Amino acid sequence: MTINIRERDIGLQPERTTLSWLRTVFVVLINALLVARVGYSNDNDFVFFTGVGLVFFTISIYILSFTRMKKFAFDTELTTKNAIFAKRYIAFMVCLSALLIALSCATNLYVSISS
């Protein structure tokens, strides 16, 4: 089986898709750093270490985006099970970041009310 090089798209669709993946990685990284910062500033070890874990997961998404960029160069199917998994993975990380920030805010509110 030979893999042909994909013809150049005049509308620059692969470049736009690559940029959107990199923007997504940047937003997830900002959220992960925010979770780590909230955990550190509130002395909440669980939230802090989860935020650090999210930073490492973000690095894996960054690596995933580079492997996805290489697929655009060849004439192969782009919507695969791996691509669907990656999108679910990103959605899970964004939701986990939001839930951890909300959890930290709720615990701070509870502590301030009960004091």
ChimeraX commands (.cxc) that place a marker at each C-alpha (Angstrom):
marker #1 position 0.00,0.00,0.00 radius 0.5
marker #1 position 1.40,3.36,-1.01 radius 0.5
marker #1 position 0.52,6.59,0.69 radius 0.5
marker #1 position 0.25,9.54,-1.65 radius 0.5
marker #1 position 1.03,13.09,-0.69 radius 0.5
marker #1 position -2.16,15.14,-0.42 radius 0.5
marker #1 position -2.65,17.90,-2.96 radius 0.5
marker #1 position -2.23,21.42,-1.62 radius 0.5
marker #1 position -5.50,22.94,-0.48 radius 0.5
marker #1 position -5.99,26.42,-1.90 radius 0.5
marker #1 position -8.17,27.39,1.09 radius 0.5
marker #1 position -5.42,26.44,3.57 radius 0.5
marker #1 position -7.77,24.13,5.48 radius 0.5
marker #1 position -4.98,21.98,7.00 radius 0.5
marker #1 position -3.18,25.08,8.24 radius 0.5
marker #1 position -6.37,26.46,9.81 radius 0.5
marker #1 position -7.05,23.11,11.48 radius 0.5
marker #1 position -3.51,22.97,12.84 radius 0.5
marker #1 position -3.83,26.47,14.23 radius 0.5
marker #1 position -7.14,25.59,15.88 radius 0.5
marker #1 position -5.53,22.57,17.56 radius 0.5
marker #1 position -2.69,24.75,18.84 radius 0.5
marker #1 position -5.17,27.34,20.14 radius 0.5
marker #1 position -7.05,24.56,21.93 radius 0.5
marker #1 position -3.83,23.33,23.52 radius 0.5
marker #1 position -3.04,26.87,24.65 radius 0.5
marker #1 position -6.48,27.33,26.25 radius 0.5
marker #1 position -6.29,23.96,28.02 radius 0.5
marker #1 position -2.79,24.87,29.28 radius 0.5
marker #1 position -4.08,28.16,30.67 radius 0.5
marker #1 position -6.91,26.31,32.43 radius 0.5
marker #1 position -4.50,23.73,33.85 radius 0.5
marker #1 position -2.17,26.42,35.13 radius 0.5
marker #1 position -5.15,28.22,36.65 radius 0.5
marker #1 position -6.21,25.06,38.48 radius 0.5
marker #1 position -2.66,24.58,39.79 radius 0.5
marker #1 position -2.50,28.23,40.87 radius 0.5
marker #1 position -5.85,28.06,42.68 radius 0.5
marker #1 position -4.76,24.89,44.47 radius 0.5
marker #1 position -1.43,26.44,45.44 radius 0.5
marker #1 position -2.87,29.73,46.66 radius 0.5
marker #1 position -5.57,27.99,48.73 radius 0.5
marker #1 position -3.18,25.37,50.17 radius 0.5
marker #1 position -5.37,22.65,48.67 radius 0.5
marker #1 position -3.01,19.81,47.80 radius 0.5
marker #1 position -5.60,17.80,45.88 radius 0.5
marker #1 position -6.45,20.65,43.51 radius 0.5
marker #1 position -2.79,21.63,43.14 radius 0.5
marker #1 position -1.57,18.16,42.20 radius 0.5
marker #1 position -4.53,17.65,39.91 radius 0.5
marker #1 position -3.62,20.92,38.18 radius 0.5
marker #1 position -0.04,19.73,37.77 radius 0.5
marker #1 position -1.39,16.48,36.31 radius 0.5
marker #1 position -3.52,18.49,33.90 radius 0.5
marker #1 position -0.40,20.36,32.79 radius 0.5
marker #1 position 1.24,17.03,31.92 radius 0.5
marker #1 position -1.90,15.94,30.07 radius 0.5
marker #1 position -1.77,19.21,28.15 radius 0.5
marker #1 position 1.77,18.40,27.07 radius 0.5
marker #1 position 0.46,15.08,25.74 radius 0.5
marker #1 position -2.21,16.96,23.76 radius 0.5
marker #1 position 0.54,19.15,22.32 radius 0.5
marker #1 position 2.41,16.04,21.17 radius 0.5
marker #1 position -0.85,14.64,19.78 radius 0.5
marker #1 position -1.40,17.83,17.78 radius 0.5
marker #1 position 1.99,17.42,16.08 radius 0.5
marker #1 position 1.21,13.83,15.08 radius 0.5
marker #1 position -2.10,15.09,13.72 radius 0.5
marker #1 position -0.31,17.74,11.66 radius 0.5
marker #1 position 1.79,15.05,9.98 radius 0.5
marker #1 position -1.36,13.19,8.92 radius 0.5
marker #1 position -2.55,16.21,6.97 radius 0.5
marker #1 position 0.39,15.89,4.60 radius 0.5
marker #1 position -0.66,12.45,3.37 radius 0.5
marker #1 position -3.78,11.31,1.61 radius 0.5
marker #1 position -5.29,9.32,4.50 radius 0.5
marker #1 position -8.56,9.35,6.39 radius 0.5
marker #1 position -8.59,12.16,8.96 radius 0.5
marker #1 position -11.69,11.22,10.97 radius 0.5
marker #1 position -10.55,8.11,12.79 radius 0.5
marker #1 position -11.20,6.56,16.16 radius 0.5
marker #1 position -8.02,8.20,17.44 radius 0.5
marker #1 position -9.22,11.65,16.37 radius 0.5
marker #1 position -12.56,11.11,18.09 radius 0.5
marker #1 position -10.76,9.90,21.22 radius 0.5
marker #1 position -8.53,12.99,21.19 radius 0.5
marker #1 position -11.55,15.30,21.03 radius 0.5
marker #1 position -13.20,13.48,23.93 radius 0.5
marker #1 position -9.93,13.66,25.85 radius 0.5
marker #1 position -9.76,17.43,25.40 radius 0.5
marker #1 position -13.41,17.87,26.42 radius 0.5
marker #1 position -12.82,15.78,29.54 radius 0.5
marker #1 position -9.80,17.87,30.53 radius 0.5
marker #1 position -11.64,21.16,30.08 radius 0.5
marker #1 position -14.59,19.89,32.15 radius 0.5
marker #1 position -12.28,18.56,34.85 radius 0.5
marker #1 position -10.51,21.93,35.05 radius 0.5
marker #1 position -13.81,23.78,35.39 radius 0.5
marker #1 position -15.09,21.38,38.05 radius 0.5
marker #1 position -11.91,21.66,40.10 radius 0.5
marker #1 position -11.99,25.45,40.04 radius 0.5
marker #1 position -15.67,25.37,41.07 radius 0.5
marker #1 position -14.88,22.85,43.84 radius 0.5
marker #1 position -12.08,25.01,45.17 radius 0.5
marker #1 position -14.31,28.11,45.12 radius 0.5
marker #1 position -17.11,26.23,46.89 radius 0.5
marker #1 position -14.81,24.94,49.63 radius 0.5
marker #1 position -13.38,28.44,50.14 radius 0.5
marker #1 position -16.91,29.83,50.37 radius 0.5
marker #1 position -17.88,27.14,52.87 radius 0.5
marker #1 position -14.81,27.81,55.01 radius 0.5
marker #1 position -15.42,31.57,54.98 radius 0.5
marker #1 position -19.11,31.16,55.89 radius 0.5
marker #1 position -18.44,28.69,58.70 radius 0.5
marker #1 position -15.72,30.89,60.22 radius 0.5
marker link #1:1,2 radius 0.2
marker link #1:2,3 radius 0.2
marker link #1:3,4 radius 0.2
marker link #1:4,5 radius 0.2
marker link #1:5,6 radius 0.2
marker link #1:6,7 radius 0.2
marker link #1:7,8 radius 0.2
marker link #1:8,9 radius 0.2
marker link #1:9,10 radius 0.2
marker link #1:10,11 radius 0.2
marker link #1:11,12 radius 0.2
marker link #1:12,13 radius 0.2
marker link #1:13,14 radius 0.2
marker link #1:14,15 radius 0.2
marker link #1:15,16 radius 0.2
marker link #1:16,17 radius 0.2
marker link #1:17,18 radius 0.2
marker link #1:18,19 radius 0.2
marker link #1:19,20 radius 0.2
marker link #1:20,21 radius 0.2
marker link #1:21,22 radius 0.2
marker link #1:22,23 radius 0.2
marker link #1:23,24 radius 0.2
marker link #1:24,25 radius 0.2
marker link #1:25,26 radius 0.2
marker link #1:26,27 radius 0.2
marker link #1:27,28 radius 0.2
marker link #1:28,29 radius 0.2
marker link #1:29,30 radius 0.2
marker link #1:30,31 radius 0.2
marker link #1:31,32 radius 0.2
marker link #1:32,33 radius 0.2
marker link #1:33,34 radius 0.2
marker link #1:34,35 radius 0.2
marker link #1:35,36 radius 0.2
marker link #1:36,37 radius 0.2
marker link #1:37,38 radius 0.2
marker link #1:38,39 radius 0.2
marker link #1:39,40 radius 0.2
marker link #1:40,41 radius 0.2
marker link #1:41,42 radius 0.2
marker link #1:42,43 radius 0.2
marker link #1:43,44 radius 0.2
marker link #1:44,45 radius 0.2
marker link #1:45,46 radius 0.2
marker link #1:46,47 radius 0.2
marker link #1:47,48 radius 0.2
marker link #1:48,49 radius 0.2
marker link #1:49,50 radius 0.2
marker link #1:50,51 radius 0.2
marker link #1:51,52 radius 0.2
marker link #1:52,53 radius 0.2
marker link #1:53,54 radius 0.2
marker link #1:54,55 radius 0.2
marker link #1:55,56 radius 0.2
marker link #1:56,57 radius 0.2
marker link #1:57,58 radius 0.2
marker link #1:58,59 radius 0.2
marker link #1:59,60 radius 0.2
marker link #1:60,61 radius 0.2
marker link #1:61,62 radius 0.2
marker link #1:62,63 radius 0.2
marker link #1:63,64 radius 0.2
marker link #1:64,65 radius 0.2
marker link #1:65,66 radius 0.2
marker link #1:66,67 radius 0.2
marker link #1:67,68 radius 0.2
marker link #1:68,69 radius 0.2
marker link #1:69,70 radius 0.2
marker link #1:70,71 radius 0.2
marker link #1:71,72 radius 0.2
marker link #1:72,73 radius 0.2
marker link #1:73,74 radius 0.2
marker link #1:74,75 radius 0.2
marker link #1:75,76 radius 0.2
marker link #1:76,77 radius 0.2
marker link #1:77,78 radius 0.2
marker link #1:78,79 radius 0.2
marker link #1:79,80 radius 0.2
marker link #1:80,81 radius 0.2
marker link #1:81,82 radius 0.2
marker link #1:82,83 radius 0.2
marker link #1:83,84 radius 0.2
marker link #1:84,85 radius 0.2
marker link #1:85,86 radius 0.2
marker link #1:86,87 radius 0.2
marker link #1:87,88 radius 0.2
marker link #1:88,89 radius 0.2
marker link #1:89,90 radius 0.2
marker link #1:90,91 radius 0.2
marker link #1:91,92 radius 0.2
marker link #1:92,93 radius 0.2
marker link #1:93,94 radius 0.2
marker link #1:94,95 radius 0.2
marker link #1:95,96 radius 0.2
marker link #1:96,97 radius 0.2
marker link #1:97,98 radius 0.2
marker link #1:98,99 radius 0.2
marker link #1:99,100 radius 0.2
marker link #1:100,101 radius 0.2
marker link #1:101,102 radius 0.2
marker link #1:102,103 radius 0.2
marker link #1:103,104 radius 0.2
marker link #1:104,105 radius 0.2
marker link #1:105,106 radius 0.2
marker link #1:106,107 radius 0.2
marker link #1:107,108 radius 0.2
marker link #1:108,109 radius 0.2
marker link #1:109,110 radius 0.2
marker link #1:110,111 radius 0.2
marker link #1:111,112 radius 0.2
marker link #1:112,113 radius 0.2
marker link #1:113,114 radius 0.2
marker link #1:114,115 radius 0.2
view
